[in-house]
């Protein structure tokens, strides 16, 4: 078992540690041609085809999409900031013109009405090129100026300096500007195609659909009567029945959706082209094609439909034999990538899961289509026209306003002024808030705002849901790294080893101040950078020796006991980096001011962890390392990352960041190449993450608010090809992160008080959670972070009473407390450690046994049948492809075991049995379908302390049922228009 444990730890490989980054999961672009009955070409077009079939007939590889997490991308309750944070609250609006004389508007609000009562500045900048949003932390001692906010948004030069707008009516105009980002409601076409129909005229001429088509429509939504309908109508006539008498309508996660069903729209016997039907469906951005027939029958192609407006087609087929739906997606080539990617194979036997998947896919697809040149240019022209018109209307009035009022800082709500002026200002603010509240209510009632409640949040277990790892952790954390299931933490009290549910163990005393560390279980090494300034050094320890000290509880080692562990020539180092893949050799690059020291450790089979753990070796680990070369840079690096070349032979690179640039340095020659230049006055470098898309190296460069992906092409004659390409992309964070973690398909940004979760492939926002006093602790394996939680200062009984009633962190909108958490009666803030399991984020691509240094025996990961994980051959010297093959084989075996039927938990059965409410036949009735129908049952079960789960993973289900409600104390869910994090 010990051998199996150590050999399997080679899954430090990036594909196993962070998941697999590949855009192939989102389909490939193909030229699709449609022809008539005689074989003549009618139309042709280039579409990205998603069929989810990449792994159907081939061996599985790590990260293959068999289970996809279904999320709305850029959800409105996270992106519609002006409606969510500004309307109904006192805030400031500014107008100005940039250096090119283009007008802009800036809105700023200081809001502490997020969950956990963390005050933050939310800022929106409206320009003709689009909307920019940033979030800035609040400091009671530091005032914030208009120019500092605009500078953070890369707007430093003005033709006219910003001036404040005091007229409350400006809120109506700014709300109109925000609505240009896109509608919150959607209209989708549904076209019925019989078996063998290959032209749009034939498809549009079907008067009625089959029984399976009717069942599909009933799955999508409710049948409503159009005449007198008061909800979202999607362009249909609700007065005179000119567009049919009935239609299909639903509400999904706060979005109203109207379906334009071909068989429900007016049919004309005289008009073969069915213009009335094409007028609606042909002008929908997204259309569902329901095609009858067997898989072998001629397949639908988008080029069969004559439409310049429809960009996305969803082909649905129903299989009567196994009562399943098959999905295929066609996206016009210019549409950016959007999720969720189709499972492999794209067959759904659970109809409710299929419905949720299709609706999320179509909503994300329409949002992505709005970013294509066809739509973005129109939106930009409209936004430019609205901003210029508003600017011309406001400028004459602004000259009449006292300029002194425009110079106040955001921390001063009221300027220092006489009492009469102060009263006028208070009256103006009261009117300002009243008008904003009325606007917010009117927008919500009209249906132009998403429902505040994310209806699936109570029953859906999100992959980023965290677990409590260590409660009431009193020490300041400097750095940490995971060691099996434990955490090795450098604190102000020394180096501690923490295991869940066990007291911490002191490993080194506080004389040893570790600033940076790596635990390499596969190589039996602990690498650490200690002290600071001229006294800093790199130390190397054997993990087996450290573990032996922990187990035997010998004397705790101090700094003076580690003299033999110092790595030569590393005095004065301020930074170091190791390579991600160390299958053949471990490479360490140490930065000493502006010099880079390259050190390697050759792998030797006799030095394996197994032999060292069983036989005590007198040889020092320092002697296994050898100095290779020294490379001089122009400046000391702030960020440093190693990039593995395709051959790993004289083509490895070092990415360094300093001054205003990211450079690539060749490890063999020391040659330096410019990778990216930052065009801003101030640069805050965050990190550079090495990613390998389909085996080819790339870098995620993170600085300020920006995350930029640059592909590093295969080396040609010793130098990399660094040039802009279609593979490069970039996106912006809403708040400046201090750390960024990749766990494909997600990328997580950690700021001082929030976690921002996006998708790597397109940078789209998935979730934002406010976390008080957040500190990322470790992320090389599972993600550990430290945060403030409100816990009861009294006995356990009072703690249970608090958890039994409604938690103060998860109130309804009208129960939101007005006082900060620290002032709640009987509670004191404390710091806890939380863990987000990496396997949840990357989709359990590889299960590997983990050993805790504090445990006397090996703990292996078991499957539902209780069989231990299969051993993996020792492969430290294997190539990357061989490692992937071994991981693939292990995954297949695990999947075979996990596929066995298991008994459903009671909570899962409850969720599956949620009844579908019948639609109200009365006109104007509000209808809700699908996941929105479980709101009431979710509230009831939640108030009783039960957690519903939709996870199909048996281990997850078992854990959820066995654990108490507090076993998932840090839930990143959304309640009403706030992001709720339940810190119990």
FENCORMO-V345649 format. One record per run of one state. SS is the DSSP state (A for helix, B for strand, O for the rest). FROM is the first residue (numbers start at 1). TO is the last residue. Records with the same first field share a line. If there is no record, write none. Layout:
SS = FROM-TO + FROM-TO
//
This chain:
O = 1-1 + 13-13 + 18-22 + 27-27 + 36-40 + 51-75 + 80-80 + 87-91 + 99-102 + 112-114 + 118-119 + 128-129 + 138-145 + 153-157 + 166-169 + 180-185 + 194-199 + 205-210 + 221-221 + 226-245 + 253-254 + 262-274 + 282-285 + 292-301 + 305-311 + 320-323 + 333-346 + 349-350 + 370-372 + 399-402 + 408-418 + 447-465 + 471-476 + 484-485 + 492-493 + 499-504 + 509-513 + 524-524 + 531-532 + 536-536 + 553-556 + 558-558 + 567-574 + 579-584 + 593-594 + 603-604 + 608-608 + 615-620 + 633-638 + 644-652 + 659-660 + 667-671 + 678-684 + 694-695 + 704-705 + 712-715 + 717-718 + 720-728 + 733-738 + 744-745 + 751-753 + 760-764 + 771-774 + 779-782 + 793-795 + 805-812 + 816-820 + 824-826 + 837-837 + 843-849 + 851-858 + 860-861 + 863-867 + 869-879 + 899-905 + 913-929 + 944-953 + 963-964 + 969-969 + 976-977 + 984-984
A = 2-12 + 14-17 + 23-26 + 76-79 + 81-86 + 115-117 + 146-152 + 170-179 + 200-204 + 211-220 + 275-281 + 302-304 + 351-369 + 373-398 + 403-407 + 419-446 + 521-523 + 533-535 + 543-552 + 559-565 + 605-607 + 609-614 + 621-624 + 796-804 + 813-815 + 821-823 + 838-842 + 880-898 + 906-912 + 930-943 + 954-962 + 965-968
B = 28-35 + 41-50 + 92-98 + 103-111 + 120-127 + 130-137 + 158-165 + 186-193 + 222-225 + 246-252 + 255-261 + 286-291 + 312-319 + 324-332 + 347-348 + 466-470 + 477-483 + 486-491 + 494-498 + 505-508 + 514-520 + 525-530 + 537-542 + 557-557 + 566-566 + 575-578 + 585-592 + 595-602 + 625-632 + 639-643 + 653-658 + 661-666 + 672-677 + 685-693 + 696-703 + 706-711 + 716-716 + 719-719 + 729-732 + 739-743 + 746-750 + 754-759 + 765-770 + 775-778 + 783-792 + 827-836 + 850-850 + 859-859 + 862-862 + 868-868 + 970-975 + 978-983
//
